[in-house]
Amino acid sequence: MRKTGQRARTTVAVLTAALVGLTGCDVVGGDPPDEAGLGRQRKAPPAVVWDASPASIAAVGDSITRGFNTCLVLSDCPEVSWSTGSSPEVRSLATRLLGRARVASHSWNYAESGTMMKDLPEQMTRAAGRAPQLVTVMTGANDACRSSTSAMTPVADFRADFRDAMRTLRKALPKTQVYVASIPNLMRLWSEGRTNPLGKQVWKLGICPSMLGDADDLDAAANERRATVQRRVEDYNAVLAEVCGADERCRYDGGAVYEYRFGTAQLSHWDWFHPSTDGQARLAEIAYRKVTGNKP
């Protein structure tokens, strides 16, 4: 009888321990069982679906998006803009997405020649007034193209200004999509453009002196100056990727514009700095591929 009672007590202890183990998750804060006795599972938030066919587009940025020095010297030419232009030679992003008939009524260009990242929040405010479904961003080259390397925009300021611009847009338009193009490779611009004697003469007028000044000077100081500008451009692009990546409705081009191996055919023959009509077309192709493709 003693052994039988001992076995009974042992069995009760084991069962009690098992029941405590099964319900212990509730004690430490787990999900309580539902009516069927099964633990409830938390549902994941629905994934944001990228719309590859936005019905309206607004562009913000600098002279590249304004088509500066593409059609006429020292003049904007927004009709050849890679983002919102109407030129059949370029076939802008807006043309490819909306069709030429709707470009004039469903796309707007708020980019301004000569602007820097610090000017982007104001441009975003103007663009938001149109409530576009997609905003394209290309800016930052002027932050690196300064009178000297010491005059370049600090990376921390560049980041703060871009975040401010995105907050400005999000406050007005929480669901508008954003495409961000990387800053072009300014070192390649120097190496390609310096092969043209006319281009080097034009650069002496003060075009991007931090990179293009003294184009034929190959001493250690000149090479280090150009390398410093190049590193800053790469740092800026890293900021674009970082800030855009934190926004679920923003797509960075993954460095596609920066990595594009353009030649002199893609450069304006007015200044050997801004994109030619062909260069604008290449930018449009990259943008269309990134906006309509699967996100990396």
C-alpha positions in Angstrom: 0.0 0.0 0.0 2.9 2.3 0.8 4.4 1.8 -2.7 1.0 2.3 -4.4 0.4 5.6 -2.6 3.8 6.8 -3.4 3.3 6.1 -7.1 0.0 8.0 -7.0 1.6 11.0 -5.4 4.4 11.0 -8.0 1.9 10.8 -10.9 0.0 13.8 -9.5 3.2 15.8 -9.2 4.2 15.1 -12.8 0.8 16.1 -14.1 0.8 19.3 -12.1 4.2 20.2 -13.4 3.1 19.6 -17.0 0.1 21.8 -16.6 2.1 24.6 -15.1 4.5 24.3 -18.0 1.7 24.5 -20.5 0.2 27.6 -19.0 3.4 29.2 -17.9 3.6 31.4 -21.0 0.6 33.4 -19.7 2.4 34.1 -16.4 5.3 35.7 -18.2 3.2 37.7 -20.6 2.5 35.5 -23.6 -0.8 35.4 -25.5 -3.6 33.8 -23.5 -5.5 30.9 -25.1 -8.5 31.7 -27.2 -11.9 30.1 -26.8 -10.7 27.0 -28.6 -7.8 26.6 -26.2 -5.2 27.6 -28.8 -2.8 30.5 -28.5 -3.6 33.6 -30.6 -1.0 34.6 -33.2 -0.3 38.3 -33.8 -1.0 39.3 -37.4 1.8 41.0 -39.3 0.9 44.5 -40.7 0.0 44.4 -44.4 2.9 45.0 -46.7 3.0 48.3 -48.6 2.5 47.7 -52.3 4.5 49.9 -54.6 2.4 51.3 -57.5 4.4 51.0 -60.7 1.8 53.1 -62.6 1.3 56.4 -60.8 -1.1 58.7 -62.4 0.7 62.0 -61.7 4.3 63.0 -61.1 6.1 66.0 -59.6 9.8 66.7 -59.9 12.1 68.4 -57.4 15.8 68.9 -57.6 18.4 71.1 -59.4 19.5 72.1 -62.9 19.8 68.6 -64.2 16.1 68.1 -63.8 15.4 71.5 -65.3 17.4 70.6 -68.5 19.8 73.5 -68.0 22.2 74.1 -70.9 20.6 71.3 -72.9 18.8 73.2 -75.5 20.2 76.7 -75.3 23.2 78.2 -73.5 22.6 79.4 -69.9 18.9 78.5 -70.2 16.6 75.9 -68.6 14.9 73.5 -71.0 12.3 71.6 -68.9 10.8 70.0 -72.0 13.8 67.7 -72.1 13.8 66.9 -68.4 14.4 63.2 -67.7 11.5 63.4 -65.1 8.7 65.4 -66.5 9.8 66.5 -70.0 7.6 66.2 -73.1 10.4 65.8 -75.7 10.0 62.6 -77.9 13.8 62.4 -78.0 14.1 62.0 -74.3 10.9 60.0 -73.5 10.9 61.2 -69.9 9.7 59.2 -67.0 6.4 61.0 -67.1 6.0 60.3 -70.8 6.7 56.6 -70.3 4.3 56.3 -67.3 1.5 58.7 -68.3 1.7 58.9 -72.1 2.6 62.1 -73.9 -1.0 63.4 -74.0 -1.2 63.5 -70.2 2.3 64.9 -69.4 1.3 68.6 -69.5 -1.8 68.1 -67.3 -0.4 65.4 -64.8 3.2 66.3 -64.3 4.9 69.3 -62.7 8.6 70.4 -62.5 9.5 72.3 -59.3 13.3 71.8 -59.7 15.4 74.9 -59.7 18.8 75.5 -61.3 21.6 76.2 -58.8 19.8 74.8 -55.7 21.2 72.5 -53.0 19.8 70.0 -50.6 19.0 72.8 -48.2 16.5 74.1 -50.7 14.6 70.7 -51.1 12.1 71.2 -48.2 10.7 74.3 -49.9 10.4 72.5 -53.2 8.7 69.6 -51.5 6.1 72.0 -50.1 5.3 73.3 -53.6 5.2 69.8 -55.1 2.9 68.6 -52.3 0.4 71.3 -53.3 -0.3 69.3 -56.5 -0.9 66.0 -54.5 1.2 63.9 -57.0 1.2 60.2 -56.7 5.0 60.1 -57.3 7.7 62.7 -56.6 11.1 62.3 -58.2 14.2 63.7 -56.5 17.6 64.4 -58.0 19.8 66.9 -56.1 23.1 67.1 -54.3 25.7 67.8 -57.0 25.8 71.5 -56.1 26.5 70.5 -52.5 29.8 69.0 -53.7 30.5 71.4 -56.6 31.7 74.4 -54.5 34.5 76.9 -54.7 36.7 74.5 -52.6 36.4 71.2 -50.7 36.1 73.1 -47.4 32.9 74.8 -48.8 31.1 71.6 -49.5 28.0 70.9 -47.5 28.8 68.8 -44.4 27.3 65.3 -44.5 25.4 65.8 -41.3 23.7 68.9 -42.7 23.0 67.1 -46.0 21.3 64.4 -44.0 19.3 66.8 -41.8 18.0 68.7 -44.8 17.0 65.6 -46.7 15.1 64.3 -43.6 13.4 67.6 -43.3 12.4 67.5 -47.0 10.9 64.0 -46.5 9.1 65.0 -43.3 7.7 68.0 -45.2 6.3 65.7 -47.9 5.0 63.1 -45.5 3.2 65.7 -43.3 1.1 66.7 -46.4 1.1 63.4 -48.4 1.6 60.3 -46.3 1.1 57.9 -49.2 2.8 59.6 -52.1 5.7 57.5 -53.5 9.2 58.9 -53.9 11.9 58.0 -56.4 15.4 59.2 -55.4 18.2 59.3 -58.0 21.8 59.1 -56.9 24.2 62.0 -57.5 26.3 61.4 -60.8 29.9 60.5 -60.7 31.8 63.8 -60.7 35.2 62.1 -61.0 34.0 60.5 -64.3 32.7 63.8 -65.4 36.2 65.3 -65.0 37.9 62.3 -66.7 35.6 62.4 -69.7 35.2 66.1 -70.1 38.9 67.0 -69.9 39.5 65.2 -73.2 37.8 68.1 -74.9 39.8 71.4 -75.1 36.7 73.5 -75.4 35.2 71.8 -72.4 38.2 72.7 -70.2 38.0 76.3 -71.3 34.4 76.5 -70.3 35.1 74.9 -66.9 37.5 77.8 -66.2 34.5 80.1 -66.0 33.8 78.5 -62.6 31.9 75.3 -63.3 32.2 72.9 -60.3 35.7 74.2 -59.3 36.1 71.8 -56.4 36.3 69.0 -59.0 36.8 70.5 -62.4 39.2 73.4 -61.5 42.7 73.1 -63.0 41.6 70.1 -65.1 45.1 69.3 -66.4 46.8 69.5 -63.0 47.7 66.0 -61.9 49.9 66.7 -59.0 49.3 65.1 -55.5 47.3 68.1 -54.2 45.0 68.2 -57.2 44.4 64.5 -57.1 43.6 64.6 -53.4 41.2 67.5 -54.0 39.3 65.5 -56.6 39.3 62.4 -54.4 37.9 64.4 -51.5 35.0 65.6 -53.6 34.4 62.1 -54.9 34.3 60.7 -51.3 31.8 63.4 -50.4 29.6 62.5 -53.3 29.7 58.8 -52.2 28.8 59.9 -48.6 25.9 61.9 -49.9 24.6 58.9 -51.9 24.9 56.8 -48.7 22.7 59.4 -47.0 20.1 59.3 -49.8 20.0 55.5 -49.5 19.7 55.7 -45.7 17.0 58.3 -45.5 15.0 56.9 -48.4 15.4 53.4 -47.0 13.7 54.4 -43.8 10.5 55.4 -45.7 8.4 52.4 -46.9 7.1 54.4 -49.9 10.5 55.6 -51.1 12.8 54.0 -53.7 16.5 54.9 -54.1 18.0 54.0 -57.4 20.7 51.8 -55.8 23.5 54.0 -57.1 22.4 53.4 -60.8 22.9 57.1 -61.9 26.3 57.3 -60.0 27.5 54.0 -61.6 26.3 54.9 -65.2 29.3 55.1 -67.5 28.4 58.1 -69.5 30.6 59.6 -72.2 30.9 62.9 -74.0 27.8 62.1 -76.0 25.8 62.3 -72.8 27.2 65.8 -71.9 26.0 69.2 -72.9 28.3 70.7 -75.5 27.6 74.1 -74.0 29.3 73.4 -70.7 30.5 69.7 -70.7 28.8 69.3 -67.3 25.1 69.1 -67.6 23.4 66.2 -69.5 22.8 66.5 -73.2 19.5 65.4 -74.7 20.9 61.9 -74.9 22.1 62.1 -71.3 18.6 63.1 -70.2 17.2 60.1 -72.1 19.6 57.8 -70.3 18.5 59.2 -66.9 14.8 58.7 -68.0 15.6 55.0 -68.9 17.2 54.4 -65.5 14.3 56.0 -63.6 11.7 54.1 -65.5 13.5 50.8 -64.9 13.7 51.5 -61.1 10.1 52.8 -60.7 8.5 49.9 -62.6 10.8 47.1 -61.6 10.8 44.9 -58.5 12.5 46.6 -55.6 15.9 45.1 -54.8 
